[in-house]
Amino acid sequence: MLSTRQLRYFDALARHRHFGRAAEECAVTQPALSMQIREMEEALGVRLVERGRSGVRLTPVGEEAASRARGVLAALADMERTIRDRGRLLEGRMRLGVIPSIAPYLLPRLLPEMAGRWPGVEIALRESQTEQLVNDLAHGDLDLVILSLPVEHAALETLALFEDPFLLAVPEASADFSGETAAAEDILAADLLLLEDGHCFRDQALNVCRKVDARQLRRFGASSLSTLAQLVANGQGVTLLPQMFVASEDGRIPRVRLLRFPDPAPSRTIGLVWRRTLPFRDDVEQVAAMVRACRPAVQDGEDRRSALL
């Protein structure tokens, strides 16, 4: 019978495709990890790994084994969590992941509210890009993730929380955008500023500006929405900003004009993601309600804290 140790070692090797890095993650020597993988292959009677000078490759059956190993390890993590925390997500330690284009604008309000409502919860935060957070969640390293939907993964379940409309940010003195509303067809590739590759908001912005030829985009990519806003303020181009970011700036950015798109305005869907095997559906719903109540708002002065009562 395979051991959880072998599954853990094999999972690390499948992700890193390198014996040395996998051994380092598992805090064992490389020969020890290699021996466990060989014993796993012998027990199954198949070759899982192709070893060569160019690196490590998984065989077709090895790819299937890696997928199943991830599922087993995630289910074990959920079982351990359920027993340790007596069937509650909102007790003990909650591992929460958030993407960078949401975290700075939601967490300053969300975390104090969560601490007040659930004082016994220790929240361990991880901020990273969507692909990394989804992988960590599927592997059982996170409990919940707040990101932009959709997410397509057989092991994960999603819940839409709210829409976050996009606004077009242009230099205050721009003569190219004289009206009060934005039109996607007026945005040129030469003027468009975007986040760097890997950020889902970059892809969403490009989806809005469908007529923009991606081959003509500038090579520069910002690492944060704040950087994009400052570049626009200094006349370097235009960009799309989510309303969530604008709300964090009290609805105004110095030397920048913010233009709304006509209805139906483009937006992103903010959602909550968790593993299907996580047995805390009631707690997930409570966290979802908390996030909805704490979302930043620009258009109205509604006190969303009332939704928490």
NORHU-V588209 format. One record per residue. N is the residue number from 0. RES is the residue in one small letter. BURIAL is 1 if it has 24 or more other ideal C-beta (glycine too) atoms within 12 Angstrom, else 0. Layout:
N/RES/BURIAL
N/RES/BURIAL
//
This chain:
0/m/0
1/l/1
2/s/0
3/t/0
4/r/1
5/q/1
6/l/1
7/r/1
8/y/1
9/f/1
10/d/1
11/a/1
12/l/1
13/a/1
14/r/1
15/h/1
16/r/0
17/h/0
18/f/1
19/g/0
20/r/0
21/a/1
22/a/1
23/e/0
24/e/0
25/c/1
26/a/0
27/v/0
28/t/0
29/q/1
30/p/0
31/a/0
32/l/1
33/s/1
34/m/0
35/q/1
36/i/1
37/r/0
38/e/0
39/m/1
40/e/1
41/e/0
42/a/0
43/l/1
44/g/0
45/v/0
46/r/0
47/l/1
48/v/1
49/e/0
50/r/0
51/g/0
52/r/0
53/s/0
54/g/0
55/v/1
56/r/0
57/l/1
58/t/0
59/p/0
60/v/0
61/g/1
62/e/0
63/e/0
64/a/1
65/a/1
66/s/1
67/r/0
68/a/1
69/r/1
70/g/1
71/v/1
72/l/1
73/a/1
74/a/1
75/l/1
76/a/1
77/d/1
78/m/0
79/e/0
80/r/1
81/t/0
82/i/0
83/r/0
84/d/1
85/r/0
86/g/0
87/r/1
88/l/1
89/l/1
90/e/0
91/g/1
92/r/0
93/m/1
94/r/1
95/l/1
96/g/1
97/v/1
98/i/1
99/p/1
100/s/1
101/i/1
102/a/1
103/p/1
104/y/1
105/l/1
106/l/1
107/p/0
108/r/1
109/l/1
110/l/1
111/p/0
112/e/1
113/m/1
114/a/0
115/g/0
116/r/0
117/w/1
118/p/0
119/g/0
120/v/1
121/e/0
122/i/1
123/a/0
124/l/1
125/r/1
126/e/1
127/s/1
128/q/1
129/t/1
130/e/0
131/q/1
132/l/1
133/v/1
134/n/1
135/d/1
136/l/1
137/a/1
138/h/1
139/g/1
140/d/1
141/l/1
142/d/1
143/l/1
144/v/1
145/i/1
146/l/1
147/s/1
148/l/1
149/p/0
150/v/1
151/e/0
152/h/1
153/a/0
154/a/1
155/l/1
156/e/1
157/t/1
158/l/1
159/a/0
160/l/1
161/f/1
162/e/0
163/d/1
164/p/1
165/f/1
166/l/1
167/l/1
168/a/1
169/v/1
170/p/1
171/e/0
172/a/0
173/s/1
174/a/0
175/d/0
176/f/1
177/s/0
178/g/0
179/e/0
180/t/0
181/a/1
182/a/1
183/a/1
184/e/0
185/d/0
186/i/1
187/l/0
188/a/0
189/a/0
190/d/1
191/l/1
192/l/1
193/l/1
194/l/1
195/e/1
196/d/0
197/g/0
198/h/1
199/c/1
200/f/1
201/r/1
202/d/1
203/q/1
204/a/1
205/l/1
206/n/0
207/v/1
208/c/1
209/r/0
210/k/0
211/v/1
212/d/0
213/a/0
214/r/0
215/q/0
216/l/1
217/r/0
218/r/0
219/f/0
220/g/1
221/a/1
222/s/0
223/s/1
224/l/1
225/s/1
226/t/1
227/l/1
228/a/1
229/q/1
230/l/1
231/v/1
232/a/1
233/n/0
234/g/0
235/q/1
236/g/1
237/v/1
238/t/1
239/l/1
240/l/1
241/p/1
242/q/1
243/m/1
244/f/1
245/v/1
246/a/1
247/s/1
248/e/1
249/d/0
250/g/0
251/r/0
252/i/1
253/p/0
254/r/0
255/v/1
256/r/1
257/l/1
258/l/1
259/r/1
260/f/1
261/p/0
262/d/0
263/p/0
264/a/1
265/p/1
266/s/1
267/r/1
268/t/1
269/i/1
270/g/1
271/l/1
272/v/1
273/w/1
274/r/1
275/r/0
276/t/1
277/l/1
278/p/1
279/f/1
280/r/0
281/d/0
282/d/1
283/v/1
284/e/0
285/q/1
286/v/1
287/a/1
288/a/1
289/m/1
290/v/1
291/r/1
292/a/1
293/c/1
294/r/1
295/p/1
296/a/1
297/v/1
298/q/0
299/d/0
300/g/0
301/e/0
302/d/0
303/r/1
304/r/0
305/s/0
306/a/0
307/l/0
308/l/0
//
